[in-house]
Amino acid sequence: MRFEPVSADLPQLLAGGMLLCGFALLCLRRSGGAILAYALQSLLLALLAGWLARSGSMWRAELLAVATVALLGRALAVPLGLRRLSRRLGLPGEAALHLGIGSSLILGTVLLGFATVVVWPAAMGAGGMAARATLAVALALLLLGLATVLLRRDPLSQGLGILSLENGLVLAALAVPGLPEVLELTLASLILALAMVAGAFLFHLRFELAAWMPHGPEGGAPIEDAGSGKAVEEGA
């Protein structure tokens, strides 16, 4: 999507904020801080889509829908669901890292440089300097999300890495001129995110039910004898 010279600074600023949130997801140890970083990243994505939805005096309904989905689904529903799920599962507040914070920052900087080197000459016709910079940030978010999945040990942080990677995909779709599937991509990524949260919740619910009823009919559960009124064990 072609950015106008007058309004180019704000989209770049929002994309840069998303990149900082990607670095935070890679380096933060506390799960609550990582969820907050993802929520802020999704909020910045919603603001960016809403800004681009206003083209002159007209509003683009497709981009406005993308902004609404990103705000309500990715910035609100998914983080709240993850926070509630982490409390129900009793996940530890801090997660171990394969790399230290300093090494993670160095790796993230290398990935950002690689994304810039790859995108800058390859996106000459992508719509100007601002769009090329946004594409570089989008590729960096993809790489940072993949690195988060590989370097974090807890499943919550790995899931947040996948969700951050999806934010990078949506950002790339916003930066490419005339890409018609941006709304479909946003909805598909949101459905995947909600499915991940729902799947984890159902797994936890099944675990709770199994702990609540440890003995079934085959496990020797006490039953009441109809004739004597005494509790006897099946199979005794």
C-alpha positions in Angstrom: 0.0 0.0 0.0 1.4 3.4 -1.0 1.9 5.8 1.9 1.5 9.5 1.3 4.6 11.6 2.0 2.7 13.7 4.6 1.4 10.8 6.6 4.4 8.5 6.2 5.8 9.2 9.6 2.9 7.8 11.7 2.7 4.4 10.0 6.5 4.0 10.3 6.3 4.9 14.0 3.5 2.4 14.6 5.5 -0.3 12.7 8.6 0.5 14.8 6.6 0.1 18.0 5.4 -3.3 16.8 9.1 -4.2 16.2 10.0 -3.2 19.7 7.2 -5.4 21.0 8.7 -8.2 19.0 12.0 -7.7 20.7 10.2 -7.7 24.1 8.6 -11.0 23.3 12.0 -12.5 22.5 13.7 -11.2 25.7 11.1 -11.0 28.4 11.1 -13.7 31.1 7.8 -12.9 32.8 4.7 -14.4 31.1 2.5 -11.5 32.1 4.9 -9.0 30.5 5.0 -11.1 27.3 1.2 -11.2 27.1 1.1 -7.4 27.6 3.8 -6.9 24.8 1.7 -9.0 22.4 -1.5 -7.0 23.3 0.4 -3.7 22.7 1.8 -5.0 19.4 -1.7 -6.0 18.2 -3.1 -2.6 19.3 -0.4 -0.8 17.2 -1.4 -3.0 14.3 -5.0 -2.0 14.7 -4.1 1.7 14.9 -2.0 1.3 11.7 -4.8 -0.4 9.8 -7.2 2.2 11.0 -4.9 5.0 9.9 -4.5 3.5 6.4 -8.3 2.9 6.2 -8.8 6.7 5.8 -7.8 7.4 2.2 -8.3 11.2 1.7 -11.9 12.0 2.5 -13.0 8.3 2.0 -12.9 5.4 4.4 -11.8 2.0 3.1 -14.2 -0.5 4.6 -11.9 -3.5 4.2 -9.0 -1.9 6.2 -11.5 -0.6 8.7 -12.7 -4.1 9.2 -9.1 -5.3 9.6 -8.5 -2.6 12.3 -11.7 -3.7 14.2 -10.8 -7.4 14.1 -7.2 -6.6 15.2 -8.4 -4.4 18.1 -11.3 -6.6 19.4 -9.8 -10.0 18.7 -6.0 -9.8 18.8 -5.5 -6.9 21.2 -8.3 -7.7 23.7 -9.9 -11.2 23.4 -6.7 -13.3 22.8 -4.6 -11.6 25.6 -7.4 -11.9 28.1 -7.9 -15.5 27.2 -4.2 -16.3 27.5 -4.0 -14.5 30.9 -7.0 -16.4 32.2 -5.6 -19.7 30.9 -2.2 -19.1 32.4 -3.8 -18.6 35.8 -6.0 -21.7 35.5 -3.1 -23.8 34.5 -0.9 -22.3 37.2 1.9 -21.6 34.8 5.1 -20.1 36.4 5.5 -16.4 36.3 8.9 -16.6 34.8 10.1 -18.8 31.9 13.6 -20.0 31.2 15.4 -18.9 28.1 17.8 -20.8 25.9 19.8 -17.6 25.5 20.4 -14.7 27.8 18.8 -11.3 27.4 21.9 -9.8 25.9 22.4 -12.7 23.4 18.7 -12.5 22.5 19.0 -8.7 21.7 22.1 -9.4 19.6 20.2 -12.1 17.7 17.2 -9.9 17.2 19.4 -7.1 15.8 21.1 -9.5 13.4 17.6 -10.7 12.2 16.5 -7.1 11.7 19.6 -6.3 9.7 19.1 -9.5 7.6 15.5 -8.5 6.9 16.5 -5.0 5.9 19.2 -6.3 3.5 16.8 -8.8 1.9 13.8 -6.5 1.6 15.3 -3.2 0.6 16.6 -4.1 -2.9 13.8 -6.7 -3.5 10.9 -4.2 -2.9 12.0 -1.4 -5.2 8.4 -1.1 -6.6 6.5 -1.7 -3.3 5.4 1.9 -3.0 8.2 4.1 -1.8 10.6 4.3 1.1 7.9 4.1 3.8 6.4 0.9 2.3 9.8 -0.7 1.9 10.7 0.1 5.5 7.4 -1.4 6.7 8.1 -4.5 4.7 11.5 -4.8 6.3 9.8 -4.5 9.8 7.2 -7.1 8.8 9.9 -9.6 7.8 11.8 -8.8 11.0 8.7 -9.6 12.9 8.3 -12.9 11.1 11.9 -13.8 12.0 11.6 -12.6 15.6 8.4 -14.6 16.1 10.2 -17.7 14.7 13.1 -17.1 17.0 10.8 -16.8 20.0 9.2 -20.1 19.2 12.6 -21.8 18.9 14.3 -20.1 21.9 11.6 -20.1 24.5 11.0 -23.2 26.5 7.4 -22.7 27.9 4.4 -23.3 25.6 2.8 -19.9 26.4 5.8 -18.0 25.1 6.0 -20.2 22.1 2.4 -19.6 21.3 3.0 -15.8 21.7 5.8 -16.2 19.2 3.4 -17.7 16.6 0.9 -15.0 17.2 3.6 -12.3 16.8 4.6 -14.0 13.5 1.0 -13.7 12.4 1.0 -10.0 13.2 4.0 -9.7 10.9 2.1 -11.4 8.1 -0.8 -8.9 8.5 1.7 -6.0 8.6 3.3 -7.2 5.3 -0.2 -7.5 3.7 -0.9 -3.9 4.7 2.4 -2.7 3.2 2.0 -4.5 -0.2 0.1 -2.3 -2.7 -3.3 -3.6 -3.7 -3.2 -6.9 -1.8 -6.9 -7.9 -1.7 -6.6 -10.7 0.8 -5.6 -8.6 3.8 -9.0 -9.0 5.5 -9.1 -12.8 4.8 -5.5 -13.1 6.2 -6.5 -11.2 9.3 -9.6 -13.3 10.0 -7.7 -16.5 9.3 -4.9 -15.6 11.7 -7.4 -14.6 14.4 -9.3 -17.9 14.0 -6.0 -19.7 14.4 -5.2 -17.7 17.5 -8.6 -18.3 19.1 -8.4 -22.0 18.2 -5.0 -22.2 20.0 -6.5 -20.7 23.1 -9.6 -22.8 23.0 -7.6 -26.0 22.4 -5.4 -25.3 25.4 -8.5 -24.5 27.6 -10.3 -27.7 26.5 -7.1 -29.7 27.3 -7.0 -28.2 30.7 -10.7 -28.9 31.3 -10.2 -32.5 30.3 -7.3 -32.7 32.7 -9.4 -31.3 35.5 -12.3 -33.7 34.8 -9.8 -36.6 34.9 -8.5 -35.4 38.2 -12.0 -34.9 39.6 -13.1 -38.5 38.7 -10.0 -40.6 39.1 -12.0 -43.9 39.3 -14.6 -45.0 36.8 -16.7 -48.1 36.7 -13.6 -50.2 35.9 -11.4 -48.7 38.6 -13.2 -50.2 41.6 -15.3 -47.2 42.5 -17.6 -47.8 45.5 -21.2 -48.5 44.6 -24.1 -49.1 46.9 -25.7 -52.5 47.1 -29.4 -52.3 46.5 -30.3 -55.1 48.9 -28.2 -54.3 52.0 -27.6 -50.6 51.5 -23.9 -51.1 52.1 -21.2 -49.7 49.9 -19.2 -52.5 48.2 -16.5 -52.3 45.6 -17.1 -53.6 42.1 -15.1 -56.7 41.4 -14.6 -57.6 45.1 
